[in-house]
Amino acid sequence: MPLVAVVVAALAIGFEQLVQWKYGPMGIIAFVALTVGIKARSTMISGIGAVILVMLFAQSG
């Protein structure tokens, strides 16, 4: 079980760094809002984070 937690944490950190590198501070704000919303079970906060991420992804493509 601890190995799985380490792998998941490494993937999350890697994804966060990728978002920060490609989308800058707004990407990090959206990723944090999505994560906090999911952990707090707040659909409004996670929805805002998800919408911002989708807008950033659509803008780059």
MIVO-76606 format. One record per atom (N, C-alpha, C): residue number from 0; z, y, x; atom name; residue in one letter. Coordinates in nm, 2 decimals. Example, Ala and Ser with C-alpha at 12.3 -4.5 7.8 and 13.67 -1.06 7.14 Angstrom:
2
resi zz yy xx name resn
0 0.78 -0.57 1.32 N a .
0 0.78 -0.45 1.23 CA a .
0 0.78 -0.33 1.32 C a .
1 0.71 -0.22 1.28 N s .
1 0.71 -0.11 1.37 CA s .
1 0.79 0.00 1.29 C s .
//
This chain:
61
resi zz yy xx name resn
0 0.00 -0.12 0.08 N m .
0 0.00 0.00 0.00 CA m .
0 0.00 0.13 0.09 C m .
1 0.08 0.14 0.19 N p .
1 0.08 0.26 0.27 CA p .
1 -0.06 0.28 0.34 C p .
2 -0.13 0.18 0.37 N l .
2 -0.26 0.20 0.43 CA l .
2 -0.36 0.26 0.33 C l .
3 -0.35 0.22 0.20 N v .
3 -0.43 0.28 0.10 CA v .
3 -0.40 0.42 0.08 C v .
4 -0.27 0.46 0.09 N a .
4 -0.23 0.60 0.07 CA a .
4 -0.28 0.68 0.19 C a .
5 -0.28 0.63 0.31 N v .
5 -0.33 0.70 0.42 CA v .
5 -0.48 0.72 0.41 C v .
6 -0.56 0.62 0.37 N v .
6 -0.70 0.63 0.35 CA v .
6 -0.74 0.74 0.24 C v .
7 -0.67 0.73 0.13 N v .
7 -0.69 0.83 0.02 CA v .
7 -0.66 0.97 0.07 C v .
8 -0.55 0.99 0.14 N a .
8 -0.52 1.12 0.19 CA a .
8 -0.62 1.17 0.29 C a .
9 -0.67 1.08 0.38 N a .
9 -0.77 1.12 0.47 CA a .
9 -0.90 1.16 0.40 C a .
10 -0.94 1.09 0.30 N l .
10 -1.06 1.12 0.22 CA l .
10 -1.04 1.26 0.15 C l .
11 -0.92 1.28 0.09 N a .
11 -0.90 1.41 0.03 CA a .
11 -0.90 1.52 0.12 C a .
12 -0.85 1.51 0.24 N i .
12 -0.85 1.61 0.34 CA i .
12 -0.99 1.64 0.39 C i .
13 -1.07 1.53 0.41 N g .
13 -1.21 1.54 0.45 CA g .
13 -1.29 1.62 0.34 C g .
14 -1.27 1.58 0.22 N f .
14 -1.34 1.65 0.11 CA f .
14 -1.30 1.80 0.10 C f .
15 -1.17 1.82 0.12 N e .
15 -1.13 1.96 0.12 CA e .
15 -1.19 2.04 0.23 C e .
16 -1.20 1.99 0.35 N q .
16 -1.26 2.06 0.46 CA q .
16 -1.41 2.08 0.43 C q .
17 -1.48 1.98 0.37 N l .
17 -1.62 1.99 0.34 CA l .
17 -1.64 2.11 0.24 C l .
18 -1.56 2.11 0.14 N v .
18 -1.57 2.22 0.04 CA v .
18 -1.54 2.35 0.10 C v .
19 -1.44 2.36 0.19 N q .
19 -1.41 2.49 0.25 CA q .
19 -1.53 2.53 0.34 C q .
20 -1.59 2.44 0.42 N w .
20 -1.69 2.47 0.51 CA w .
20 -1.82 2.52 0.43 C w .
21 -1.85 2.45 0.32 N k .
21 -1.97 2.48 0.25 CA k .
21 -1.96 2.59 0.15 C k .
22 -1.85 2.60 0.08 N y .
22 -1.83 2.69 -0.03 CA y .
22 -1.73 2.80 0.00 C y .
23 -1.66 2.80 0.11 N g .
23 -1.57 2.91 0.14 CA g .
23 -1.44 2.91 0.06 C g .
24 -1.38 3.03 0.06 N p .
24 -1.25 3.04 -0.01 CA p .
24 -1.26 3.01 -0.16 C p .
25 -1.36 3.05 -0.22 N m .
25 -1.37 3.02 -0.37 CA m .
25 -1.37 2.87 -0.39 C m .
26 -1.44 2.79 -0.30 N g .
26 -1.44 2.65 -0.32 CA g .
26 -1.30 2.59 -0.30 C g .
27 -1.22 2.64 -0.21 N i .
27 -1.08 2.60 -0.19 CA i .
27 -1.00 2.63 -0.31 C i .
28 -1.01 2.75 -0.37 N i .
28 -0.94 2.79 -0.48 CA i .
28 -0.97 2.70 -0.60 C i .
29 -1.10 2.67 -0.62 N a .
29 -1.14 2.58 -0.73 CA a .
29 -1.08 2.44 -0.71 C a .
30 -1.09 2.39 -0.59 N f .
30 -1.04 2.26 -0.56 CA f .
30 -0.88 2.25 -0.58 C f .
31 -0.81 2.35 -0.54 N v .
31 -0.67 2.36 -0.56 CA v .
31 -0.63 2.37 -0.71 C v .
32 -0.71 2.45 -0.78 N a .
32 -0.68 2.46 -0.92 CA a .
32 -0.71 2.33 -0.99 C a .
33 -0.81 2.26 -0.96 N l .
33 -0.84 2.13 -1.01 CA l .
33 -0.73 2.03 -0.98 C l .
34 -0.69 2.03 -0.86 N t .
34 -0.58 1.93 -0.82 CA t .
34 -0.45 1.96 -0.89 C t .
35 -0.41 2.09 -0.89 N v .
35 -0.29 2.13 -0.95 CA v .
35 -0.29 2.10 -1.10 C v .
36 -0.40 2.13 -1.17 N g .
36 -0.42 2.10 -1.31 CA g .
36 -0.41 1.96 -1.34 C g .
37 -0.47 1.87 -1.26 N i .
37 -0.46 1.73 -1.28 CA i .
37 -0.31 1.68 -1.26 C i .
38 -0.25 1.72 -1.16 N k .
38 -0.11 1.68 -1.13 CA k .
38 -0.01 1.73 -1.24 C k .
39 -0.04 1.85 -1.29 N a .
39 0.05 1.91 -1.39 CA a .
39 0.01 1.87 -1.53 C a .
40 -0.10 1.80 -1.54 N r .
40 -0.16 1.76 -1.67 CA r .
40 -0.19 1.88 -1.76 C r .
41 -0.24 1.98 -1.69 N s .
41 -0.28 2.10 -1.76 CA s .
41 -0.43 2.11 -1.77 C s .
42 -0.49 2.09 -1.89 N t .
42 -0.63 2.08 -1.90 CA t .
42 -0.70 2.22 -1.88 C t .
43 -0.62 2.33 -1.91 N m .
43 -0.68 2.46 -1.89 CA m .
43 -0.70 2.49 -1.74 C m .
44 -0.60 2.46 -1.66 N i .
44 -0.61 2.49 -1.51 CA i .
44 -0.71 2.39 -1.45 C i .
45 -0.71 2.27 -1.48 N s .
45 -0.81 2.17 -1.42 CA s .
45 -0.95 2.20 -1.47 C s .
46 -0.96 2.25 -1.59 N g .
46 -1.09 2.29 -1.65 CA g .
46 -1.15 2.41 -1.57 C g .
47 -1.06 2.50 -1.55 N i .
47 -1.11 2.62 -1.47 CA i .
47 -1.16 2.58 -1.33 C i .
48 -1.08 2.50 -1.27 N g .
48 -1.12 2.45 -1.13 CA g .
48 -1.25 2.38 -1.14 C g .
49 -1.26 2.29 -1.24 N a .
49 -1.38 2.21 -1.25 CA a .
49 -1.51 2.30 -1.27 C a .
50 -1.49 2.40 -1.36 N v .
50 -1.60 2.49 -1.39 CA v .
50 -1.64 2.57 -1.27 C v .
51 -1.55 2.62 -1.19 N i .
51 -1.58 2.69 -1.07 CA i .
51 -1.65 2.60 -0.97 C i .
52 -1.60 2.48 -0.95 N l .
52 -1.67 2.39 -0.86 CA l .
52 -1.81 2.36 -0.91 C l .
53 -1.83 2.33 -1.03 N v .
53 -1.97 2.31 -1.09 CA v .
53 -2.06 2.43 -1.06 C v .
54 -2.01 2.55 -1.09 N m .
54 -2.09 2.67 -1.07 CA m .
54 -2.12 2.68 -0.92 C m .
55 -2.03 2.65 -0.83 N l .
55 -2.06 2.66 -0.69 CA l .
55 -2.16 2.55 -0.65 C l .
56 -2.15 2.43 -0.70 N f .
56 -2.25 2.33 -0.67 CA f .
56 -2.38 2.36 -0.72 C f .
57 -2.39 2.42 -0.84 N a .
57 -2.52 2.45 -0.90 CA a .
57 -2.59 2.57 -0.83 C a .
58 -2.51 2.66 -0.78 N q .
58 -2.56 2.78 -0.71 CA q .
58 -2.62 2.74 -0.57 C q .
59 -2.57 2.64 -0.51 N s .
59 -2.62 2.60 -0.38 CA s .
59 -2.75 2.51 -0.39 C s .
60 -2.77 2.45 -0.50 N g .
60 -2.88 2.35 -0.51 CA g .
60 -3.00 2.41 -0.57 C g .
//
